[in-house]
Amino acid sequence: MNFVQMLDAAGLVLLVGQAGWIGLLYRRMGSLRGALDSAGEVIEQLDAASQRLDASAGGIARKVRDGVAEVDAKLITCRKVAQELTTASRNAEEIATRLDQAVRQSRRVTAARVTAPPREEVEPLGFTRRLAPARPDADPAAGQEAGRLLARDLTLAPTLSLRASDLMQTDARQTLKLEVG
């Protein structure tokens, strides 16, 4: 065998090997095509599943957004109610304070009415009767009683419009004029 024949034999072996390799690749390509055909169905199913998943996720996101908006609206409403309750509480505290003051004042007035002298002893006519000089025909005990009442009235004088010094210096008519005028 000469060199050219060896090269031809080697070329022939390479061609047979290449033909075998091409046959093997052709078979693999056929099985790959079959797999791709069945993969197309799987891909379509996966695509449909992903679209359903997107729609589901979109629905969940929409529900979450709606829920958050509803919670925000309720929070705003609760804040307004809290402000109104705070205002009402403050007003109630002010009213309670005023009522407490009114009760205390009412108690003071009631206590003052209980401890106040009878009205007929404080009225101007009562003063004039007690301040009038005793009649000569009256008994001396009545004069002493008038003096005692005058001393008691002098302690009440600051509550009236007359001062004690005015009572000492004026007669009954002037006292009556001062009290009435």
Helices and strands as residue ranges (DSSP letters): H 3-115, H 119-122, H 124-131, H 140-156, G 157-159, H 164-169, H 172-180
